[in-house]
Amino acid sequence: MDTLRVNSMHHQTVKDLGQGLVASAYSPDGLIEAMEMPGYPFFVGVQWHPEYLWEKSEEAFRLFKRFVEACSEN
C-alpha cells in the first residue's frame, strides 16, 4: 500500500459514495480522503488541500497538472 502525507482538516466527510464513485484513498482512521469515477474522462475528488501543498509536494503538483490537462482535452 502506498502512503501519502496530506493536510486533511475535516469538519465534514464523505460517508456514502454516489453511484459510480469508488474510494481511492483513506486516512489511517478509515475516512475517505479521495474518490474517483472509473471510466469518466476526469473525475477526482480529494478531501485534503493540495492547493496548499503543490509547491513542495510532487503528488499535489501532479494532481493540478492532470486537472489542467483534462481541461485542455477535447
PQR file of N, CA, C, O and H, with PARSE charges and radii, in Angstrom:
ATOM      1  N   MET A   1       0.844  -1.178   0.000 -0.4000 1.5000
ATOM      2  CA  MET A   1       0.000   0.000   0.000 -0.0000 2.0000
ATOM      3  C   MET A   1       0.886   1.237   0.000  0.5500 1.7000
ATOM      4  O   MET A   1       1.811   1.348   0.804 -0.5500 1.4000
ATOM      5  N   ASP A   2       0.597   2.167  -0.909 -0.4000 1.5000
ATOM      6  CA  ASP A   2       1.319   3.429  -0.945 -0.0000 2.0000
ATOM      7  C   ASP A   2       0.763   4.366   0.114  0.5500 1.7000
ATOM      8  O   ASP A   2      -0.421   4.315   0.447 -0.5500 1.4000
ATOM      9  H   ASP A   2      -0.154   2.077  -1.562  0.4000 1.0000
ATOM     10  N   THR A   3       1.621   5.213   0.634 -0.4000 1.5000
ATOM     11  CA  THR A   3       1.216   6.176   1.640 -0.0000 2.0000
ATOM     12  C   THR A   3       1.583   7.573   1.163  0.5500 1.7000
ATOM     13  O   THR A   3       2.668   7.790   0.624 -0.5500 1.4000
ATOM     14  H   THR A   3       2.583   5.254   0.364  0.4000 1.0000
ATOM     15  N   LEU A   4       0.679   8.508   1.364 -0.4000 1.5000
ATOM     16  CA  LEU A   4       0.893   9.898   1.007 -0.0000 2.0000
ATOM     17  C   LEU A   4       0.468  10.751   2.193  0.5500 1.7000
ATOM     18  O   LEU A   4      -0.651  10.625   2.692 -0.5500 1.4000
ATOM     19  H   LEU A   4      -0.202   8.331   1.802  0.4000 1.0000
ATOM     20  N   ARG A   5       1.350  11.603   2.629 -0.4000 1.5000
ATOM     21  CA  ARG A   5       1.001  12.510   3.723 -0.0000 2.0000
ATOM     22  C   ARG A   5       0.245  13.697   3.138  0.5500 1.7000
ATOM     23  O   ARG A   5       0.695  14.320   2.177 -0.5500 1.4000
ATOM     24  H   ARG A   5       2.259  11.705   2.224  0.4000 1.0000
ATOM     25  N   VAL A   6      -0.903  14.002   3.727 -0.4000 1.5000
ATOM     26  CA  VAL A   6      -1.723  15.123   3.257 -0.0000 2.0000
ATOM     27  C   VAL A   6      -2.115  15.989   4.446  0.5500 1.7000
ATOM     28  O   VAL A   6      -1.927  15.610   5.602 -0.5500 1.4000
ATOM     29  H   VAL A   6      -1.268  13.496   4.508  0.4000 1.0000
ATOM     30  N   ASN A   7      -2.659  17.147   4.139 -0.4000 1.5000
ATOM     31  CA  ASN A   7      -3.067  18.097   5.167 -0.0000 2.0000
ATOM     32  C   ASN A   7      -4.592  18.094   5.326  0.5500 1.7000
ATOM     33  O   ASN A   7      -5.263  19.081   5.023 -0.5500 1.4000
ATOM     34  H   ASN A   7      -2.813  17.454   3.200  0.4000 1.0000
ATOM     35  N   SER A   8      -5.100  17.014   5.785 -0.4000 1.5000
ATOM     36  CA  SER A   8      -6.534  16.832   5.948 -0.0000 2.0000
ATOM     37  C   SER A   8      -7.024  17.598   7.173  0.5500 1.7000
ATOM     38  O   SER A   8      -6.462  17.468   8.261 -0.5500 1.4000
ATOM     39  H   SER A   8      -4.556  16.212   6.031  0.4000 1.0000
ATOM     40  N   MET A   9      -8.077  18.398   6.989 -0.4000 1.5000
ATOM     41  CA  MET A   9      -8.636  19.210   8.080 -0.0000 2.0000
ATOM     42  C   MET A   9     -10.155  19.094   8.050  0.5500 1.7000
ATOM     43  O   MET A   9     -10.839  20.031   7.639 -0.5500 1.4000
ATOM     44  H   MET A   9      -8.533  18.503   6.105  0.4000 1.0000
ATOM     45  N   HIS A  10     -10.681  17.969   8.475 -0.4000 1.5000
ATOM     46  CA  HIS A  10     -12.115  17.707   8.334 -0.0000 2.0000
ATOM     47  C   HIS A  10     -12.955  18.356   9.425  0.5500 1.7000
ATOM     48  O   HIS A  10     -12.584  18.378  10.599 -0.5500 1.4000
ATOM     49  H   HIS A  10     -10.125  17.207   8.809  0.4000 1.0000
ATOM     50  N   HIS A  11     -14.087  18.880   9.002 -0.4000 1.5000
ATOM     51  CA  HIS A  11     -15.202  19.101   9.917 -0.0000 2.0000
ATOM     52  C   HIS A  11     -16.427  18.378   9.363  0.5500 1.7000
ATOM     53  O   HIS A  11     -17.459  18.267  10.025 -0.5500 1.4000
ATOM     54  H   HIS A  11     -14.388  18.863   8.049  0.4000 1.0000
ATOM     55  N   GLN A  12     -16.283  17.887   8.123 -0.4000 1.5000
ATOM     56  CA  GLN A  12     -17.279  17.018   7.499 -0.0000 2.0000
ATOM     57  C   GLN A  12     -16.507  16.002   6.662  0.5500 1.7000
ATOM     58  O   GLN A  12     -15.338  16.213   6.340 -0.5500 1.4000
ATOM     59  H   GLN A  12     -15.445  17.978   7.585  0.4000 1.0000
ATOM     60  N   THR A  13     -17.165  14.906   6.315 -0.4000 1.5000
ATOM     61  CA  THR A  13     -16.507  13.896   5.493 -0.0000 2.0000
ATOM     62  C   THR A  13     -17.540  13.153   4.656  0.5500 1.7000
ATOM     63  O   THR A  13     -18.735  13.189   4.952 -0.5500 1.4000
ATOM     64  H   THR A  13     -18.114  14.734   6.576  0.4000 1.0000
ATOM     65  N   VAL A  14     -17.078  12.492   3.627 -0.4000 1.5000
ATOM     66  CA  VAL A  14     -17.954  11.665   2.795 -0.0000 2.0000
ATOM     67  C   VAL A  14     -18.277  10.394   3.562  0.5500 1.7000
ATOM     68  O   VAL A  14     -17.384   9.679   4.016 -0.5500 1.4000
ATOM     69  H   VAL A  14     -16.108  12.463   3.387  0.4000 1.0000
ATOM     70  N   LYS A  15     -19.559  10.129   3.698 -0.4000 1.5000
ATOM     71  CA  LYS A  15     -19.984   8.897   4.360 -0.0000 2.0000
ATOM     72  C   LYS A  15     -20.338   7.837   3.330  0.5500 1.7000
ATOM     73  O   LYS A  15     -19.862   6.704   3.404 -0.5500 1.4000
ATOM     74  H   LYS A  15     -20.285  10.710   3.330  0.4000 1.0000
ATOM     75  N   ASP A  16     -21.171   8.208   2.373 -0.4000 1.5000
ATOM     76  CA  ASP A  16     -21.623   7.286   1.331 -0.0000 2.0000
ATOM     77  C   ASP A  16     -21.259   7.861  -0.026  0.5500 1.7000
ATOM     78  O   ASP A  16     -21.572   9.014  -0.324 -0.5500 1.4000
ATOM     79  H   ASP A  16     -21.558   9.128   2.312  0.4000 1.0000
ATOM     80  N   LEU A  17     -20.601   7.060  -0.846 -0.4000 1.5000
ATOM     81  CA  LEU A  17     -20.228   7.495  -2.185 -0.0000 2.0000
ATOM     82  C   LEU A  17     -21.426   7.429  -3.123  0.5500 1.7000
ATOM     83  O   LEU A  17     -22.281   6.552  -3.002 -0.5500 1.4000
ATOM     84  H   LEU A  17     -20.346   6.123  -0.604  0.4000 1.0000
ATOM     85  N   GLY A  18     -21.471   8.368  -4.058 -0.4000 1.5000
ATOM     86  CA  GLY A  18     -22.525   8.371  -5.054 -0.0000 2.0000
ATOM     87  C   GLY A  18     -22.342   7.238  -6.049  0.5500 1.7000
ATOM     88  O   GLY A  18     -21.291   6.598  -6.091 -0.5500 1.4000
ATOM     89  H   GLY A  18     -20.777   9.080  -4.156  0.4000 1.0000
ATOM     90  N   GLN A  19     -23.361   6.996  -6.843 -0.4000 1.5000
ATOM     91  CA  GLN A  19     -23.339   5.915  -7.825 -0.0000 2.0000
ATOM     92  C   GLN A  19     -22.165   6.090  -8.782  0.5500 1.7000
ATOM     93  O   GLN A  19     -21.969   7.170  -9.339 -0.5500 1.4000
ATOM     94  H   GLN A  19     -24.215   7.516  -6.809  0.4000 1.0000
ATOM     95  N   GLY A  20     -21.392   5.035  -8.971 -0.4000 1.5000
ATOM     96  CA  GLY A  20     -20.269   5.048  -9.888 -0.0000 2.0000
ATOM     97  C   GLY A  20     -18.954   5.507  -9.286  0.5500 1.7000
ATOM     98  O   GLY A  20     -17.906   5.355  -9.913 -0.5500 1.4000
ATOM     99  H   GLY A  20     -21.552   4.158  -8.519  0.4000 1.0000
ATOM    100  N   LEU A  21     -18.985   6.064  -8.083 -0.4000 1.5000
ATOM    101  CA  LEU A  21     -17.762   6.534  -7.441 -0.0000 2.0000
ATOM    102  C   LEU A  21     -17.108   5.416  -6.640  0.5500 1.7000
ATOM    103  O   LEU A  21     -17.786   4.550  -6.086 -0.5500 1.4000
ATOM    104  H   LEU A  21     -19.837   6.187  -7.573  0.4000 1.0000
ATOM    105  N   VAL A  22     -15.787   5.449  -6.590 -0.4000 1.5000
ATOM    106  CA  VAL A  22     -15.039   4.499  -5.772 -0.0000 2.0000
ATOM    107  C   VAL A  22     -14.047   5.273  -4.917  0.5500 1.7000
ATOM    108  O   VAL A  22     -13.466   6.262  -5.365 -0.5500 1.4000
ATOM    109  H   VAL A  22     -15.237   6.152  -7.040  0.4000 1.0000
ATOM    110  N   ALA A  23     -13.861   4.826  -3.712 -0.4000 1.5000
ATOM    111  CA  ALA A  23     -12.861   5.428  -2.831 -0.0000 2.0000
ATOM    112  C   ALA A  23     -11.483   4.975  -3.297  0.5500 1.7000
ATOM    113  O   ALA A  23     -11.268   3.797  -3.581 -0.5500 1.4000
ATOM    114  H   ALA A  23     -14.333   4.023  -3.348  0.4000 1.0000
ATOM    115  N   SER A  24     -10.562   5.915  -3.371 -0.4000 1.5000
ATOM    116  CA  SER A  24      -9.207   5.578  -3.816 -0.0000 2.0000
ATOM    117  C   SER A  24      -8.147   5.938  -2.785  0.5500 1.7000
ATOM    118  O   SER A  24      -6.964   5.672  -2.998 -0.5500 1.4000
ATOM    119  H   SER A  24     -10.737   6.872  -3.140  0.4000 1.0000
ATOM    120  N   ALA A  25      -8.555   6.541  -1.668 -0.4000 1.5000
ATOM    121  CA  ALA A  25      -7.601   6.832  -0.585 -0.0000 2.0000
ATOM    122  C   ALA A  25      -8.367   6.960   0.723  0.5500 1.7000
ATOM    123  O   ALA A  25      -9.483   7.476   0.769 -0.5500 1.4000
ATOM    124  H   ALA A  25      -9.516   6.757  -1.495  0.4000 1.0000
ATOM    125  N   TYR A  26      -7.739   6.479   1.775 -0.4000 1.5000
ATOM    126  CA  TYR A  26      -8.324   6.524   3.111 -0.0000 2.0000
ATOM    127  C   TYR A  26      -7.312   7.083   4.096  0.5500 1.7000
ATOM    128  O   TYR A  26      -6.103   6.930   3.915 -0.5500 1.4000
ATOM    129  H   TYR A  26      -6.832   6.059   1.739  0.4000 1.0000
ATOM    130  N   SER A  27      -7.811   7.726   5.132 -0.4000 1.5000
ATOM    131  CA  SER A  27      -6.963   8.157   6.243 -0.0000 2.0000
ATOM    132  C   SER A  27      -6.721   6.956   7.153  0.5500 1.7000
ATOM    133  O   SER A  27      -7.420   5.949   7.040 -0.5500 1.4000
ATOM    134  H   SER A  27      -8.792   7.849   5.279  0.4000 1.0000
ATOM    135  N   PRO A  28      -5.748   7.047   8.046 -0.5600 1.5000
ATOM    136  CA  PRO A  28      -5.492   5.928   8.966  0.2800 2.0000
ATOM    137  C   PRO A  28      -6.708   5.533   9.800  0.5500 1.7000
ATOM    138  O   PRO A  28      -6.830   4.380  10.213 -0.5500 1.4000
ATOM    139  N   ASP A  29      -7.618   6.494  10.053 -0.4000 1.5000
ATOM    140  CA  ASP A  29      -8.803   6.166  10.844 -0.0000 2.0000
ATOM    141  C   ASP A  29      -9.994   5.744   9.977  0.5500 1.7000
ATOM    142  O   ASP A  29     -11.115   5.633  10.474 -0.5500 1.4000
ATOM    143  H   ASP A  29      -7.519   7.431   9.717  0.4000 1.0000
ATOM    144  N   GLY A  30      -9.748   5.507   8.664 -0.4000 1.5000
ATOM    145  CA  GLY A  30     -10.775   4.950   7.801 -0.0000 2.0000
ATOM    146  C   GLY A  30     -11.652   5.934   7.057  0.5500 1.7000
ATOM    147  O   GLY A  30     -12.563   5.509   6.347 -0.5500 1.4000
ATOM    148  H   GLY A  30      -8.838   5.598   8.261  0.4000 1.0000
ATOM    149  N   LEU A  31     -11.418   7.228   7.186 -0.4000 1.5000
ATOM    150  CA  LEU A  31     -12.208   8.206   6.441 -0.0000 2.0000
ATOM    151  C   LEU A  31     -11.776   8.230   4.983  0.5500 1.7000
ATOM    152  O   LEU A  31     -10.597   8.056   4.676 -0.5500 1.4000
ATOM    153  H   LEU A  31     -10.677   7.573   7.762  0.4000 1.0000
ATOM    154  N   ILE A  32     -12.725   8.444   4.094 -0.4000 1.5000
ATOM    155  CA  ILE A  32     -12.417   8.551   2.666 -0.0000 2.0000
ATOM    156  C   ILE A  32     -11.703   9.877   2.437  0.5500 1.7000
ATOM    157  O   ILE A  32     -12.215  10.936   2.798 -0.5500 1.4000
ATOM    158  H   ILE A  32     -13.683   8.585   4.343  0.4000 1.0000
ATOM    159  N   GLU A  33     -10.524   9.814   1.839 -0.4000 1.5000
ATOM    160  CA  GLU A  33      -9.744  11.021   1.538 -0.0000 2.0000
ATOM    161  C   GLU A  33      -9.758  11.365   0.055  0.5500 1.7000
ATOM    162  O   GLU A  33      -9.536  12.519  -0.311 -0.5500 1.4000
ATOM    163  H   GLU A  33     -10.108   8.954   1.546  0.4000 1.0000
ATOM    164  N   ALA A  34     -10.015  10.380  -0.808 -0.4000 1.5000
ATOM    165  CA  ALA A  34     -10.073  10.643  -2.247 -0.0000 2.0000
ATOM    166  C   ALA A  34     -11.037   9.672  -2.903  0.5500 1.7000
ATOM    167  O   ALA A  34     -11.222   8.545  -2.445 -0.5500 1.4000
ATOM    168  H   ALA A  34     -10.195   9.442  -0.511  0.4000 1.0000
ATOM    169  N   MET A  35     -11.650  10.135  -3.989 -0.4000 1.5000
ATOM    170  CA  MET A  35     -12.590   9.308  -4.740 -0.0000 2.0000
ATOM    171  C   MET A  35     -12.403   9.554  -6.225  0.5500 1.7000
ATOM    172  O   MET A  35     -11.923  10.607  -6.646 -0.5500 1.4000
ATOM    173  H   MET A  35     -11.500  11.051  -4.361  0.4000 1.0000
ATOM    174  N   GLU A  36     -12.791   8.562  -7.004 -0.4000 1.5000
ATOM    175  CA  GLU A  36     -12.684   8.629  -8.457 -0.0000 2.0000
ATOM    176  C   GLU A  36     -13.937   8.032  -9.082  0.5500 1.7000
ATOM    177  O   GLU A  36     -14.719   7.349  -8.420 -0.5500 1.4000
ATOM    178  H   GLU A  36     -13.181   7.707  -6.662  0.4000 1.0000
ATOM    179  N   MET A  37     -14.110   8.305 -10.375 -0.4000 1.5000
ATOM    180  CA  MET A  37     -15.170   7.668 -11.151 -0.0000 2.0000
ATOM    181  C   MET A  37     -14.501   6.974 -12.333  0.5500 1.7000
ATOM    182  O   MET A  37     -14.228   7.615 -13.348 -0.5500 1.4000
ATOM    183  H   MET A  37     -13.474   8.860 -10.913  0.4000 1.0000
ATOM    184  N   PRO A  38     -14.232   5.671 -12.216 -0.5600 1.5000
ATOM    185  CA  PRO A  38     -13.585   4.946 -13.305  0.2800 2.0000
ATOM    186  C   PRO A  38     -14.384   5.066 -14.604  0.5500 1.7000
ATOM    187  O   PRO A  38     -15.614   5.005 -14.608 -0.5500 1.4000
ATOM    188  N   GLY A  39     -13.658   5.236 -15.691 -0.4000 1.5000
ATOM    189  CA  GLY A  39     -14.301   5.335 -16.994 -0.0000 2.0000
ATOM    190  C   GLY A  39     -14.733   6.739 -17.370  0.5500 1.7000
ATOM    191  O   GLY A  39     -15.035   6.995 -18.536 -0.5500 1.4000
ATOM    192  H   GLY A  39     -12.659   5.285 -15.687  0.4000 1.0000
ATOM    193  N   TYR A  40     -14.770   7.648 -16.421 -0.4000 1.5000
ATOM    194  CA  TYR A  40     -15.115   9.037 -16.702 -0.0000 2.0000
ATOM    195  C   TYR A  40     -13.852   9.744 -17.169  0.5500 1.7000
ATOM    196  O   TYR A  40     -12.774   9.440 -16.658 -0.5500 1.4000
ATOM    197  H   TYR A  40     -14.525   7.441 -15.474  0.4000 1.0000
ATOM    198  N   PRO A  41     -13.934  10.671 -18.113 -0.5600 1.5000
ATOM    199  CA  PRO A  41     -12.711  11.296 -18.618  0.2800 2.0000
ATOM    200  C   PRO A  41     -11.791  11.875 -17.521  0.5500 1.7000
ATOM    201  O   PRO A  41     -10.582  11.641 -17.555 -0.5500 1.4000
ATOM    202  N   PHE A  42     -12.329  12.601 -16.582 -0.4000 1.5000
ATOM    203  CA  PHE A  42     -11.529  13.072 -15.444 -0.0000 2.0000
ATOM    204  C   PHE A  42     -12.484  13.361 -14.301  0.5500 1.7000
ATOM    205  O   PHE A  42     -13.305  14.276 -14.369 -0.5500 1.4000
ATOM    206  H   PHE A  42     -13.310  12.791 -16.554  0.4000 1.0000
ATOM    207  N   PHE A  43     -12.362  12.571 -13.259 -0.4000 1.5000
ATOM    208  CA  PHE A  43     -13.154  12.802 -12.054 -0.0000 2.0000
ATOM    209  C   PHE A  43     -12.322  12.336 -10.870  0.5500 1.7000
ATOM    210  O   PHE A  43     -12.141  11.138 -10.655 -0.5500 1.4000
ATOM    211  H   PHE A  43     -11.695  11.827 -13.204  0.4000 1.0000
ATOM    212  N   VAL A  44     -11.826  13.287 -10.115 -0.4000 1.5000
ATOM    213  CA  VAL A  44     -11.071  13.008  -8.898 -0.0000 2.0000
ATOM    214  C   VAL A  44     -11.546  13.992  -7.857  0.5500 1.7000
ATOM    215  O   VAL A  44     -11.600  15.196  -8.108 -0.5500 1.4000
ATOM    216  H   VAL A  44     -11.973  14.260 -10.290  0.4000 1.0000
ATOM    217  N   GLY A  45     -11.887  13.492  -6.704 -0.4000 1.5000
ATOM    218  CA  GLY A  45     -12.247  14.348  -5.578 -0.0000 2.0000
ATOM    219  C   GLY A  45     -11.344  14.042  -4.405  0.5500 1.7000
ATOM    220  O   GLY A  45     -11.120  12.876  -4.081 -0.5500 1.4000
ATOM    221  H   GLY A  45     -11.843  12.514  -6.500  0.4000 1.0000
ATOM    222  N   VAL A  46     -10.823  15.074  -3.765 -0.4000 1.5000
ATOM    223  CA  VAL A  46      -9.968  14.867  -2.594 -0.0000 2.0000
ATOM    224  C   VAL A  46     -10.524  15.659  -1.422  0.5500 1.7000
ATOM    225  O   VAL A  46     -11.127  16.717  -1.601 -0.5500 1.4000
ATOM    226  H   VAL A  46     -11.005  16.021  -4.029  0.4000 1.0000
ATOM    227  N   GLN A  47     -10.315  15.141  -0.233 -0.4000 1.5000
ATOM    228  CA  GLN A  47     -10.780  15.800   0.988 -0.0000 2.0000
ATOM    229  C   GLN A  47      -9.601  16.363   1.773  0.5500 1.7000
ATOM    230  O   GLN A  47      -9.633  16.453   3.001 -0.5500 1.4000
ATOM    231  H   GLN A  47      -9.825  14.282  -0.088  0.4000 1.0000
ATOM    232  N   TRP A  48      -8.567  16.736   1.039 -0.4000 1.5000
ATOM    233  CA  TRP A  48      -7.429  17.404   1.639 -0.0000 2.0000
ATOM    234  C   TRP A  48      -7.158  18.643   0.800  0.5500 1.7000
ATOM    235  O   TRP A  48      -7.941  18.941  -0.102 -0.5500 1.4000
ATOM    236  H   TRP A  48      -8.541  16.663   0.042  0.4000 1.0000
ATOM    237  N   HIS A  49      -6.118  19.353   1.051 -0.4000 1.5000
ATOM    238  CA  HIS A  49      -5.915  20.664   0.434 -0.0000 2.0000
ATOM    239  C   HIS A  49      -4.623  20.733  -0.373  0.5500 1.7000
ATOM    240  O   HIS A  49      -3.623  21.276   0.097 -0.5500 1.4000
ATOM    241  H   HIS A  49      -5.482  19.111   1.783  0.4000 1.0000
ATOM    242  N   PRO A  50      -4.641  20.170  -1.614 -0.5600 1.5000
ATOM    243  CA  PRO A  50      -3.436  20.208  -2.436  0.2800 2.0000
ATOM    244  C   PRO A  50      -3.033  21.625  -2.841  0.5500 1.7000
ATOM    245  O   PRO A  50      -1.874  21.866  -3.176 -0.5500 1.4000
ATOM    246  N   GLU A  51      -3.972  22.552  -2.812 -0.4000 1.5000
ATOM    247  CA  GLU A  51      -3.646  23.933  -3.179 -0.0000 2.0000
ATOM    248  C   GLU A  51      -2.632  24.561  -2.220  0.5500 1.7000
ATOM    249  O   GLU A  51      -1.968  25.536  -2.571 -0.5500 1.4000
ATOM    250  H   GLU A  51      -4.913  22.356  -2.539  0.4000 1.0000
ATOM    251  N   TYR A  52      -2.515  24.014  -1.030 -0.4000 1.5000
ATOM    252  CA  TYR A  52      -1.519  24.493  -0.075 -0.0000 2.0000
ATOM    253  C   TYR A  52      -0.197  23.740  -0.184  0.5500 1.7000
ATOM    254  O   TYR A  52       0.801  24.153   0.405 -0.5500 1.4000
ATOM    255  H   TYR A  52      -3.054  23.221  -0.745  0.4000 1.0000
ATOM    256  N   LEU A  53      -0.183  22.645  -0.927 -0.4000 1.5000
ATOM    257  CA  LEU A  53       0.976  21.757  -0.959 -0.0000 2.0000
ATOM    258  C   LEU A  53       1.704  21.691  -2.296  0.5500 1.7000
ATOM    259  O   LEU A  53       2.813  21.160  -2.352 -0.5500 1.4000
ATOM    260  H   LEU A  53      -0.994  22.309  -1.406  0.4000 1.0000
ATOM    261  N   TRP A  54       1.129  22.205  -3.358 -0.4000 1.5000
ATOM    262  CA  TRP A  54       1.624  21.940  -4.703 -0.0000 2.0000
ATOM    263  C   TRP A  54       3.068  22.371  -4.929  0.5500 1.7000
ATOM    264  O   TRP A  54       3.758  21.769  -5.751 -0.5500 1.4000
ATOM    265  H   TRP A  54       0.228  22.637  -3.312  0.4000 1.0000
ATOM    266  N   GLU A  55       3.542  23.390  -4.226 -0.4000 1.5000
ATOM    267  CA  GLU A  55       4.919  23.848  -4.440 -0.0000 2.0000
ATOM    268  C   GLU A  55       5.961  22.906  -3.830  0.5500 1.7000
ATOM    269  O   GLU A  55       7.109  22.875  -4.275 -0.5500 1.4000
ATOM    270  H   GLU A  55       2.981  23.879  -3.558  0.4000 1.0000
ATOM    271  N   LYS A  56       5.562  22.144  -2.817 -0.4000 1.5000
ATOM    272  CA  LYS A  56       6.516  21.271  -2.126 -0.0000 2.0000
ATOM    273  C   LYS A  56       6.194  19.790  -2.283  0.5500 1.7000
ATOM    274  O   LYS A  56       6.992  18.940  -1.886 -0.5500 1.4000
ATOM    275  H   LYS A  56       4.630  22.170  -2.455  0.4000 1.0000
ATOM    276  N   SER A  57       5.045  19.472  -2.853 -0.4000 1.5000
ATOM    277  CA  SER A  57       4.623  18.080  -2.985 -0.0000 2.0000
ATOM    278  C   SER A  57       4.444  17.728  -4.451  0.5500 1.7000
ATOM    279  O   SER A  57       3.581  18.285  -5.129 -0.5500 1.4000
ATOM    280  H   SER A  57       4.397  20.162  -3.175  0.4000 1.0000
ATOM    281  N   GLU A  58       5.257  16.808  -4.939 -0.4000 1.5000
ATOM    282  CA  GLU A  58       5.150  16.360  -6.327 -0.0000 2.0000
ATOM    283  C   GLU A  58       3.766  15.766  -6.601  0.5500 1.7000
ATOM    284  O   GLU A  58       3.212  15.970  -7.681 -0.5500 1.4000
ATOM    285  H   GLU A  58       5.959  16.355  -4.388  0.4000 1.0000
ATOM    286  N   GLU A  59       3.208  15.040  -5.645 -0.4000 1.5000
ATOM    287  CA  GLU A  59       1.879  14.429  -5.828 -0.0000 2.0000
ATOM    288  C   GLU A  59       0.798  15.497  -5.982  0.5500 1.7000
ATOM    289  O   GLU A  59      -0.069  15.380  -6.848 -0.5500 1.4000
ATOM    290  H   GLU A  59       3.658  14.874  -4.768  0.4000 1.0000
ATOM    291  N   ALA A  60       0.846  16.529  -5.154 -0.4000 1.5000
ATOM    292  CA  ALA A  60      -0.142  17.610  -5.257 -0.0000 2.0000
ATOM    293  C   ALA A  60       0.024  18.349  -6.581  0.5500 1.7000
ATOM    294  O   ALA A  60      -0.964  18.681  -7.235 -0.5500 1.4000
ATOM    295  H   ALA A  60       1.551  16.624  -4.451  0.4000 1.0000
ATOM    296  N   PHE A  61       1.256  18.605  -6.975 -0.4000 1.5000
ATOM    297  CA  PHE A  61       1.512  19.263  -8.251 -0.0000 2.0000
ATOM    298  C   PHE A  61       0.969  18.438  -9.414  0.5500 1.7000
ATOM    299  O   PHE A  61       0.344  18.988 -10.320 -0.5500 1.4000
ATOM    300  H   PHE A  61       2.059  18.335  -6.444  0.4000 1.0000
ATOM    301  N   ARG A  62       1.199  17.121  -9.399 -0.4000 1.5000
ATOM    302  CA  ARG A  62       0.709  16.250 -10.475 -0.0000 2.0000
ATOM    303  C   ARG A  62      -0.813  16.256 -10.548  0.5500 1.7000
ATOM    304  O   ARG A  62      -1.378  16.178 -11.639 -0.5500 1.4000
ATOM    305  H   ARG A  62       1.707  16.674  -8.663  0.4000 1.0000
ATOM    306  N   LEU A  63      -1.482  16.346  -9.408 -0.4000 1.5000
ATOM    307  CA  LEU A  63      -2.940  16.406  -9.403 -0.0000 2.0000
ATOM    308  C   LEU A  63      -3.418  17.658 -10.156  0.5500 1.7000
ATOM    309  O   LEU A  63      -4.315  17.567 -10.994 -0.5500 1.4000
ATOM    310  H   LEU A  63      -1.023  16.409  -8.521  0.4000 1.0000
ATOM    311  N   PHE A  64      -2.828  18.819  -9.863 -0.4000 1.5000
ATOM    312  CA  PHE A  64      -3.196  20.046 -10.573 -0.0000 2.0000
ATOM    313  C   PHE A  64      -2.822  19.969 -12.048  0.5500 1.7000
ATOM    314  O   PHE A  64      -3.593  20.403 -12.904 -0.5500 1.4000
ATOM    315  H   PHE A  64      -2.100  18.893  -9.182  0.4000 1.0000
ATOM    316  N   LYS A  65      -1.658  19.426 -12.349 -0.4000 1.5000
ATOM    317  CA  LYS A  65      -1.214  19.310 -13.737 -0.0000 2.0000
ATOM    318  C   LYS A  65      -2.180  18.452 -14.537  0.5500 1.7000
ATOM    319  O   LYS A  65      -2.548  18.813 -15.654 -0.5500 1.4000
ATOM    320  H   LYS A  65      -1.033  19.074 -11.653  0.4000 1.0000
ATOM    321  N   ARG A  66      -2.596  17.322 -13.979 -0.4000 1.5000
ATOM    322  CA  ARG A  66      -3.538  16.438 -14.683 -0.0000 2.0000
ATOM    323  C   ARG A  66      -4.897  17.110 -14.859  0.5500 1.7000
ATOM    324  O   ARG A  66      -5.549  16.922 -15.885 -0.5500 1.4000
ATOM    325  H   ARG A  66      -2.297  17.028 -13.071  0.4000 1.0000
ATOM    326  N   PHE A  67      -5.324  17.883 -13.881 -0.4000 1.5000
ATOM    327  CA  PHE A  67      -6.584  18.622 -13.996 -0.0000 2.0000
ATOM    328  C   PHE A  67      -6.518  19.612 -15.163  0.5500 1.7000
ATOM    329  O   PHE A  67      -7.452  19.692 -15.961 -0.5500 1.4000
ATOM    330  H   PHE A  67      -4.793  18.036 -13.048  0.4000 1.0000
ATOM    331  N   VAL A  68      -5.430  20.359 -15.263 -0.4000 1.5000
ATOM    332  CA  VAL A  68      -5.265  21.316 -16.357 -0.0000 2.0000
ATOM    333  C   VAL A  68      -5.237  20.592 -17.704  0.5500 1.7000
ATOM    334  O   VAL A  68      -5.837  21.056 -18.674 -0.5500 1.4000
ATOM    335  H   VAL A  68      -4.672  20.295 -14.615  0.4000 1.0000
ATOM    336  N   GLU A  69      -4.544  19.460 -17.762 -0.4000 1.5000
ATOM    337  CA  GLU A  69      -4.514  18.671 -18.992 -0.0000 2.0000
ATOM    338  C   GLU A  69      -5.906  18.217 -19.387  0.5500 1.7000
ATOM    339  O   GLU A  69      -6.272  18.290 -20.560 -0.5500 1.4000
ATOM    340  H   GLU A  69      -4.057  19.083 -16.974  0.4000 1.0000
ATOM    341  N   ALA A  70      -6.689  17.747 -18.420 -0.4000 1.5000
ATOM    342  CA  ALA A  70      -8.050  17.285 -18.699 -0.0000 2.0000
ATOM    343  C   ALA A  70      -8.910  18.430 -19.196  0.5500 1.7000
ATOM    344  O   ALA A  70      -9.751  18.230 -20.072 -0.5500 1.4000
ATOM    345  H   ALA A  70      -6.392  17.688 -17.467  0.4000 1.0000
ATOM    346  N   CYS A  71      -8.723  19.611 -18.665 -0.4000 1.5000
ATOM    347  CA  CYS A  71      -9.494  20.781 -19.120 -0.0000 2.0000
ATOM    348  C   CYS A  71      -9.127  21.173 -20.535  0.5500 1.7000
ATOM    349  O   CYS A  71      -9.946  21.751 -21.249 -0.5500 1.4000
ATOM    350  H   CYS A  71      -8.039  19.774 -17.954  0.4000 1.0000
ATOM    351  N   SER A  72      -7.907  20.867 -20.953 -0.4000 1.5000
ATOM    352  CA  SER A  72      -7.428  21.235 -22.283 -0.0000 2.0000
ATOM    353  C   SER A  72      -7.842  20.220 -23.345  0.5500 1.7000
ATOM    354  O   SER A  72      -7.775  20.512 -24.539 -0.5500 1.4000
ATOM    355  H   SER A  72      -7.241  20.397 -20.373  0.4000 1.0000
ATOM    356  N   GLU A  73      -8.268  19.034 -22.923 -0.4000 1.5000
ATOM    357  CA  GLU A  73      -8.653  17.988 -23.875 -0.0000 2.0000
ATOM    358  C   GLU A  73     -10.008  18.289 -24.482  0.5500 1.7000
ATOM    359  O   GLU A  73     -10.844  18.952 -23.868 -0.5500 1.4000
ATOM    360  H   GLU A  73      -8.322  18.797 -21.953  0.4000 1.0000
ATOM    361  N   ASN A  74     -10.218  17.797 -25.694 -0.4000 1.5000
ATOM    362  CA  ASN A  74     -11.466  17.962 -26.450 -0.0000 2.0000
ATOM    363  C   ASN A  74     -11.512  19.321 -27.036  0.5500 1.7000
ATOM    364  O   ASN A  74     -12.480  19.668 -27.712 -0.5500 1.4000
ATOM    365  H   ASN A  74      -9.539  17.259 -26.193  0.4000 1.0000
TER
END
